C-alpha cells in the first residue's frame, strides 16, 4: 500500500503541517489503521477509499480517530488530484462531519468546512495557570479559543501540557491580531497526544469566524505561528468556512503490513 506524506498549508517542504495519506481500494481493520498512525507519529494520518463518486475519508491522530481535520483533508485532496485522478478539480469527501468539498484553484486548495458555534466562557484560574498567561476573552466550540492582546504573547506562550488536559475543549487555540497578517495563532492538543499542531485547519473553523466578525472583513489571512509555520486564506460563507492553502509533497512510500 502506498503512503504519501504531504506538507499542507505550505508552498514548500518542511513547512506547514505534515499529514500521511493512504488512498486504499478497501478499508483496513481499524486497529491496523491505528497502528499505522502510531508508527507514523504525525499529528494526522488519513485513510480514504473511493465509494461511488465520493471518497470516504477518516482521520486518525496518535490518540485516536477525530471528527474533523483540515490539513489532512487538504493533503488528501492534493494526493488524489495530483497522483490518483489528475483530471479532477473538485473532490467530495464523505466524513464524520458530513460531505466536505475541496476545490483546486490554481496552486490553492479550498476547503469548505462547517464553522463552529462559539460561546463565551469564563476565564478561569485553571486556564491561566495552564497557559501561563491571562487571555482577554475565551470561547468554546469543539475546542477552547483564547484571545490575547499581543501577538508576542501568542508566539512565546509555553503552556503546561498536563494542566491543559484538565481544561474543557478537545484542543486549545490561542490567537491575537497580527502585524503582517490579520491574525496569528497556535494550537495545542495534548488530549490527542499532540503537543502542538503545526497548522490546524479545524482550529481555524473557530479562529476564522471570530476574526472575520471582529475585523468586519469578508476574508482574512491567518498565520499559524508554530515552529514550522503555515498560512491560511479564510472566508465565511453563511455557517461555513472556506480555508485555502498550498501543499507540497514530501515523500511517497510503500507500507508493508502483510
Buried (B, 14 or more C-beta within 10 A) or exposed (E): BBBBBBBBBBBEBEBBBBBBBBBBEEBBEEEEBBBBBBEBEBBBBBBBBBEEEBBBBBBBBBBEBBEBBBBBBBBBBBBBBBBBEEEBEEBBBBBEBEEBBBBBEEEBBBBBBBBBEBEEBEBEEEBEBBBEBBBEBBBBBBBBBBBBEEBEBBBEBEBEBEBBEEBEBBBBBBBBBBEEBBBBBBBBBBBBBBEBBBBBBBBBBBBBBBBBEBEEBEBBBBBBBBEBBBBBBBBBEEEBBBBBBBBBBBEEEEBEEE
